[in-house]
Amino acid sequence: MPDDPPGSPPQAPGARLWPLYAGGFLGPFAGAMTGVMLPELAAGLDTTIGGASLAVSWFMLPFAAALLVSGTLAARWGEARVVRTAFLTYAAASLVGVFATTLGPFLVGRALQGMSNAFTTPLLIAMLAALSPPHRRGRAMGIFASMQASGIAFAPVIGGAAAAVDYRIAFGAAAAVAVALAMLMPTAHVLPSGGAVTAREKWAALRNRPLARACIIGFCLQFTATGVGLLVPLLAHDRFGMDAAQRGLVTAGFGVAGLATGTLSGRLADRYGLRLVGGVALTLLGAGMAVAGVAPWLWLLVLVTFLAGIGNTASRVTAQSLAVRSTPANPGGATSFALAMQFLGGAVLPVAVPAYQRHPALTCVGVGAVALVGALAASARVARR
């Protein structure tokens, strides 16, 4: 392995980085675990499938709103302290999901989960970038994306298995993981201070074209990825008559694929560049969603869900790497802002559920086409201003 170039940050030992990687699991887990349990949520909360699907929006919208400011604010308050507090808040919000018996309180808990997650994910990404040498940054982002994919992978498995008994078990598990991560987070300050850069200059630095590009890519990838998480379980239920646990296993392929290929995606990005890897990845994600909508056989639905998972994780490597690189004066703020736009895409996806109930195949093709817009953005050359 080549020596680190002069001026590179030191490679942190695994004991320091692994809690950061593990933290990448929880956000996608919370966002995705309700998709497979919509019928059970509707029954348990005395509401409709449409009402239960709001669990996604009530997580994603507060998450996206808080992300607009979380990175820049945490740079002032101390990122380690903020991350630990956010994980504890997340645990408390998850317990609301355990004890809620009607839709209103349940959605409040989901909103608190989303807001607290906004103060973990972007800071973990920026901390990893700060601790990784430039020529290994793609690999670090790939490992983090793999952990995000593991959250997506295990969410339907745990959620589906829990829903077969009681969906509240999944929320209790999320609370336990959050408490453990709060206790294990490193305490050292690892983000660059930015020297004499003022708070106003940090905000102003976010106005640049590379960051706008990362935002477009993130919105498109998350819109389609959330579509896979919501629409594939519905397809498995409506077309193949699968129960909650079976739907969870089908959808798990999406996350397992990303978990298995995330590190490879990062290495490919380091070698071939983000434009090529991102363009191919987003195309694969969109094609997988589109084909799922017309798949007449279960094996084909499983296959294209798996392929879409590969594209999803590689797309995240692209979007997150572009965001961190876009704004050297405020990498945490840039990452949080880009993630806000990314998860806004996930928040608006549930509007497609009523359309799915009328035209399943056409809706899946349309959701997949959004990722192709992201592929065009990823492949384009963008000047800084």
C-alpha positions as CSV (number, residue, x, y, z in Angstrom):
1,M,0.0,0.0,0.0
2,P,1.4,3.4,-0.9
3,D,2.5,5.8,1.8
4,D,0.1,8.6,2.7
5,P,1.0,11.8,0.8
6,P,2.4,14.7,2.8
7,G,-0.2,16.7,4.6
8,S,-2.7,13.9,4.7
9,P,-4.6,13.4,7.9
10,P,-3.4,10.4,9.9
11,Q,-5.2,7.2,9.4
12,A,-7.2,6.7,12.6
13,P,-7.2,3.3,14.2
14,G,-10.2,1.0,13.6
15,A,-11.3,1.4,17.2
16,R,-11.8,5.1,16.6
17,L,-13.6,4.8,13.3
18,W,-15.9,1.8,13.8
19,P,-18.5,3.7,15.9
20,L,-18.7,6.2,13.1
21,Y,-19.3,3.5,10.6
22,A,-21.8,1.9,12.9
23,G,-23.6,5.2,13.2
24,G,-24.3,5.1,9.5
25,F,-26.6,2.1,10.1
26,L,-29.3,3.7,12.3
27,G,-30.6,6.5,10.0
28,P,-31.5,4.3,7.0
29,F,-32.8,1.6,9.4
30,A,-35.3,4.0,11.0
31,G,-36.3,5.5,7.6
32,A,-36.9,2.1,6.0
33,M,-38.2,-0.1,8.7
34,T,-41.8,1.1,8.4
35,G,-42.1,0.4,4.7
36,V,-42.6,-3.3,5.1
37,M,-45.1,-3.0,8.0
38,L,-47.7,-0.6,6.6
39,P,-50.6,-3.1,6.9
40,E,-49.7,-3.8,10.5
41,L,-49.1,-0.2,11.4
42,A,-52.5,0.7,9.9
43,A,-54.2,-2.0,12.0
44,G,-52.3,-1.2,15.2
45,L,-52.8,2.6,15.0
46,D,-56.4,2.4,13.8
47,T,-55.8,4.1,10.5
48,T,-55.5,3.4,6.7
49,I,-52.6,2.2,4.6
50,G,-52.3,5.8,3.4
51,G,-52.2,7.1,6.9
52,A,-49.6,4.6,7.9
53,S,-47.4,5.6,4.9
54,L,-47.2,9.1,6.5
55,A,-44.6,7.5,8.8
56,V,-42.1,8.0,6.1
57,S,-42.9,11.6,5.4
58,W,-43.0,12.5,9.1
59,F,-39.5,11.1,9.5
60,M,-38.1,12.5,6.3
61,L,-39.5,16.1,6.3
62,P,-38.2,17.1,9.8
63,F,-35.0,15.3,9.0
64,A,-34.6,17.3,5.7
65,A,-35.5,20.6,7.4
66,A,-33.0,20.1,10.3
67,L,-30.3,19.0,7.9
68,L,-30.3,22.5,6.4
69,V,-28.6,23.8,9.5
70,S,-27.3,20.9,11.6
71,G,-23.8,20.7,10.2
72,T,-23.0,24.4,10.5
73,L,-24.6,24.6,14.0
74,A,-22.7,21.5,15.2
75,A,-19.4,23.1,14.1
76,R,-20.1,25.8,16.7
77,W,-21.4,23.5,19.5
78,G,-19.0,20.6,19.2
79,E,-19.8,17.7,16.9
80,A,-19.1,14.9,19.4
81,R,-21.4,16.4,22.0
82,V,-24.1,17.0,19.4
83,V,-23.9,13.5,18.0
84,R,-24.2,11.9,21.5
85,T,-27.1,14.1,22.4
86,A,-28.8,13.3,19.1
87,F,-28.6,9.5,19.6
88,L,-30.1,9.8,23.0
89,T,-32.9,11.9,21.7
90,Y,-33.4,9.4,18.9
91,A,-33.7,6.6,21.5
92,A,-36.4,8.5,23.4
93,A,-38.3,9.2,20.1
94,S,-38.2,5.5,19.3
95,L,-39.8,4.7,22.6
96,V,-42.7,6.9,21.6
97,G,-43.2,4.5,18.7
98,V,-43.3,1.6,21.1
99,F,-46.0,3.1,23.4
100,A,-48.1,5.1,20.9
101,T,-51.6,3.6,20.3
102,T,-52.9,6.2,17.8
103,L,-51.5,7.8,14.6
104,G,-50.9,11.3,16.0
105,P,-48.4,10.5,18.8
106,F,-46.8,7.9,16.6
107,L,-46.1,10.5,13.9
108,V,-44.7,12.9,16.5
109,G,-42.3,10.2,17.5
110,R,-41.3,9.7,13.9
111,A,-40.7,13.5,13.5
112,L,-38.4,13.5,16.6
113,Q,-36.5,10.5,15.1
114,G,-36.0,12.4,11.9
115,M,-34.8,15.6,13.6
116,S,-32.3,13.8,15.8
117,N,-31.0,11.8,12.9
118,A,-30.2,15.1,11.1
119,F,-27.6,15.8,13.8
120,T,-25.8,12.4,13.4
121,T,-25.5,11.4,9.7
122,P,-23.9,14.5,8.2
123,L,-21.5,14.9,11.1
124,L,-20.4,11.3,10.9
125,I,-19.7,11.7,7.1
126,A,-17.7,14.9,7.6
127,M,-15.7,13.3,10.5
128,L,-14.8,10.3,8.4
129,A,-13.7,12.6,5.6
130,A,-11.5,14.6,8.0
131,L,-9.9,11.4,9.3
132,S,-9.2,9.8,5.9
133,P,-6.3,10.5,3.6
134,P,-7.6,12.0,0.3
135,H,-6.6,9.0,-1.8
136,R,-8.6,6.7,0.6
137,R,-11.6,8.9,1.1
138,G,-13.7,7.1,-1.5
139,R,-13.0,3.8,0.3
140,A,-14.1,5.4,3.7
141,M,-17.2,6.7,2.1
142,G,-17.8,3.2,0.6
143,I,-17.6,1.6,4.0
144,F,-20.0,4.1,5.4
145,A,-22.4,3.6,2.5
146,S,-22.2,-0.1,3.2
147,M,-23.3,0.5,6.8
148,Q,-26.1,2.7,5.5
149,A,-27.0,-0.2,3.2
150,S,-27.0,-2.6,6.1
151,G,-29.5,-0.4,7.8
152,I,-31.7,-0.6,4.7
153,A,-31.0,-4.4,4.5
154,F,-31.9,-5.2,8.1
155,A,-34.8,-2.8,8.4
156,P,-37.2,-4.9,6.4
157,V,-36.0,-8.1,7.9
158,I,-36.3,-6.8,11.5
159,G,-39.4,-4.8,10.7
160,G,-41.1,-7.7,8.9
161,A,-40.2,-10.2,11.6
162,A,-41.3,-7.8,14.3
163,A,-44.6,-6.9,12.5
164,A,-45.4,-10.7,12.3
165,V,-45.4,-10.5,16.2
166,D,-45.7,-6.8,17.1
167,Y,-44.2,-4.0,15.1
168,R,-43.3,-2.2,18.4
169,I,-40.4,-4.6,18.8
170,A,-38.6,-2.9,15.9
171,F,-38.9,0.5,17.6
172,G,-37.5,-0.9,20.9
173,A,-34.5,-2.4,19.0
174,A,-33.9,1.0,17.4
175,A,-33.9,2.7,20.9
176,A,-31.4,0.1,22.2
177,V,-29.0,0.6,19.3
178,A,-29.2,4.4,19.7
179,V,-28.3,4.3,23.4
180,A,-25.3,2.0,22.7
181,L,-24.0,4.4,20.0
182,A,-24.3,7.4,22.2
183,M,-22.1,5.6,24.7
184,L,-19.5,4.5,22.2
185,M,-19.0,7.7,20.1
186,P,-15.5,9.2,20.2
187,T,-15.2,12.4,22.2
188,A,-12.3,14.1,20.3
189,H,-12.8,17.1,18.0
190,V,-12.0,15.9,14.5
191,L,-13.5,18.4,12.1
192,P,-11.3,21.2,10.8
193,S,-11.9,24.4,12.6
194,G,-11.8,26.5,9.4
195,G,-9.3,29.0,10.9
196,A,-10.6,32.5,10.9
197,V,-13.6,31.7,8.8
198,T,-16.6,33.4,10.3
199,A,-20.1,31.9,10.7
200,R,-21.4,34.2,7.9
201,E,-18.6,33.1,5.6
202,K,-19.4,29.4,6.4
203,W,-23.0,30.0,5.3
204,A,-21.9,31.9,2.2
205,A,-19.5,29.2,1.2
206,L,-22.5,26.9,0.6
207,R,-23.5,28.8,-2.4
208,N,-21.6,26.9,-5.1
209,R,-22.4,24.8,-8.2
210,P,-20.7,21.6,-7.1
211,L,-22.9,21.5,-4.0
212,A,-26.0,22.2,-6.1
213,R,-25.0,19.2,-8.2
214,A,-24.6,17.0,-5.2
215,C,-28.1,18.1,-4.0
216,I,-29.7,17.2,-7.3
217,I,-28.1,13.8,-7.3
218,G,-29.1,13.1,-3.7
219,F,-32.7,14.1,-4.3
220,C,-33.1,11.8,-7.3
221,L,-31.3,8.8,-5.7
222,Q,-33.3,9.0,-2.5
223,F,-36.6,9.5,-4.3
224,T,-36.1,6.3,-6.2
225,A,-34.5,4.4,-3.3
226,T,-37.4,5.2,-1.1
227,G,-39.7,4.0,-3.9
228,V,-37.9,0.7,-3.8
229,G,-38.4,0.5,-0.1
230,L,-42.2,1.3,-0.3
231,L,-43.3,-0.1,-3.6
232,V,-41.4,-3.4,-3.8
233,P,-43.1,-4.6,-0.5
234,L,-46.5,-3.6,-1.9
235,L,-45.7,-5.4,-5.2
236,A,-44.7,-8.5,-3.2
237,H,-48.0,-8.3,-1.3
238,D,-50.4,-7.4,-4.1
239,R,-48.9,-9.5,-6.9
240,F,-47.5,-12.5,-5.0
241,G,-49.6,-12.6,-1.8
242,M,-46.6,-12.5,0.5
243,D,-46.9,-11.9,4.3
244,A,-44.9,-9.3,6.3
245,A,-41.9,-11.5,7.0
246,Q,-41.7,-12.7,3.4
247,R,-42.0,-9.1,2.1
248,G,-39.1,-8.2,4.4
249,L,-36.9,-10.8,2.9
250,V,-37.6,-9.7,-0.6
251,T,-36.8,-6.0,0.2
252,A,-33.8,-7.0,2.3
253,G,-32.0,-7.8,-1.0
254,F,-31.9,-4.1,-1.7
255,G,-29.8,-3.4,1.4
256,V,-27.8,-6.6,1.3
257,A,-26.6,-5.8,-2.2
258,G,-25.3,-2.4,-1.1
259,L,-23.7,-3.9,2.1
260,A,-21.8,-6.3,0.0
261,T,-20.6,-3.9,-2.7
262,G,-20.2,-0.5,-0.8
263,T,-16.5,-0.8,-0.2
264,L,-15.9,-1.9,-3.9
265,S,-18.0,1.1,-5.0
266,G,-15.7,3.4,-3.1
267,R,-12.6,1.9,-4.5
268,L,-14.0,2.2,-8.1
269,A,-14.8,5.8,-7.4
270,D,-11.2,6.4,-6.3
271,R,-9.9,4.7,-9.4
272,Y,-12.3,5.8,-12.2
273,G,-13.9,8.9,-10.8
274,L,-17.2,9.9,-9.4
275,R,-18.7,11.0,-12.7
276,L,-18.5,7.6,-14.3
277,V,-19.3,5.6,-11.2
278,G,-22.2,7.9,-10.3
279,G,-23.8,7.9,-13.7
280,V,-23.7,4.1,-14.0
281,A,-25.0,3.6,-10.5
282,L,-28.0,5.9,-10.8
283,T,-28.9,4.3,-14.1
284,L,-28.8,0.9,-12.4
285,L,-31.0,2.1,-9.6
286,G,-33.6,3.6,-11.9
287,A,-33.7,0.6,-14.2
288,G,-34.2,-1.8,-11.2
289,M,-37.1,0.2,-9.9
290,A,-38.7,0.4,-13.4
291,V,-38.4,-3.3,-14.1
292,A,-39.7,-4.2,-10.7
293,G,-43.0,-2.6,-11.6
294,V,-43.6,-5.0,-14.5
295,A,-41.9,-8.1,-13.2
296,P,-44.2,-11.1,-13.7
297,W,-42.1,-13.5,-11.7
298,L,-41.0,-13.4,-8.1
299,W,-37.4,-14.3,-9.0
300,L,-37.2,-11.3,-11.3
301,L,-38.5,-9.0,-8.6
302,V,-35.9,-10.2,-6.2
303,L,-33.1,-9.9,-8.8
304,V,-33.9,-6.3,-9.9
305,T,-34.3,-5.3,-6.2
306,F,-30.8,-6.6,-5.6
307,L,-29.4,-4.8,-8.6
308,A,-31.1,-1.6,-7.6
309,G,-29.4,-1.9,-4.2
310,I,-26.0,-2.0,-5.8
311,G,-26.8,1.2,-7.7
312,N,-28.2,2.8,-4.6
313,T,-25.0,2.4,-2.5
314,A,-22.7,3.5,-5.3
315,S,-24.9,6.5,-5.8
316,R,-24.6,7.5,-2.2
317,V,-20.8,7.3,-2.4
318,T,-21.0,9.7,-5.3
319,A,-23.4,12.2,-3.7
320,Q,-21.7,12.2,-0.3
321,S,-18.2,12.5,-1.7
322,L,-19.2,15.4,-4.0
323,A,-20.9,17.2,-1.1
324,V,-17.8,16.9,1.2
325,R,-15.5,18.1,-1.6
326,S,-17.7,21.0,-2.7
327,T,-17.1,23.3,0.2
328,P,-13.7,23.1,2.0
329,A,-14.5,26.0,4.3
330,N,-17.6,24.2,5.7
331,P,-17.6,20.4,4.9
332,G,-20.1,19.6,7.7
333,G,-22.5,22.3,6.6
334,A,-22.2,21.2,2.9
335,T,-22.8,17.6,3.8
336,S,-25.9,18.4,6.0
337,F,-27.4,20.6,3.3
338,A,-26.9,18.0,0.6
339,L,-28.4,15.4,2.8
340,A,-31.4,17.7,3.4
341,M,-32.0,17.7,-0.3
342,Q,-31.4,14.0,-0.5
343,F,-33.9,13.1,2.1
344,L,-36.4,15.6,0.8
345,G,-36.6,13.2,-2.1
346,G,-37.5,10.4,0.2
347,A,-40.1,12.6,2.0
348,V,-42.1,13.4,-1.1
349,L,-42.1,9.8,-2.5
350,P,-45.2,8.7,-0.6
351,V,-47.3,10.9,-2.9
352,A,-46.7,8.1,-5.4
353,V,-48.6,5.6,-3.2
354,P,-52.1,6.6,-4.4
355,A,-50.8,6.6,-7.9
356,Y,-49.5,3.1,-7.4
357,Q,-52.9,1.9,-6.2
358,R,-54.3,2.9,-9.6
359,H,-51.4,2.2,-12.0
360,P,-48.7,0.1,-10.3
361,A,-46.5,-0.6,-13.3
362,L,-46.6,3.0,-14.6
363,T,-45.9,4.4,-11.2
364,C,-42.8,2.2,-10.7
365,V,-41.5,3.3,-14.1
366,G,-42.0,6.9,-13.3
367,V,-40.2,6.6,-9.9
368,G,-37.3,4.9,-11.6
369,A,-37.0,7.6,-14.3
370,V,-36.2,10.2,-11.6
371,A,-32.9,8.4,-10.9
372,L,-32.0,8.8,-14.6
373,V,-32.2,12.6,-14.0
374,G,-29.6,12.1,-11.3
375,A,-27.5,10.1,-13.6
376,L,-27.3,13.0,-16.1
377,A,-26.3,15.3,-13.2
378,A,-23.6,12.9,-12.0
379,S,-22.1,12.6,-15.5
380,A,-22.0,16.3,-16.2
381,R,-19.0,18.5,-15.8
382,V,-19.6,21.4,-13.3
383,A,-17.5,24.5,-12.8
384,R,-17.3,25.9,-9.2
385,R,-19.2,29.0,-10.0
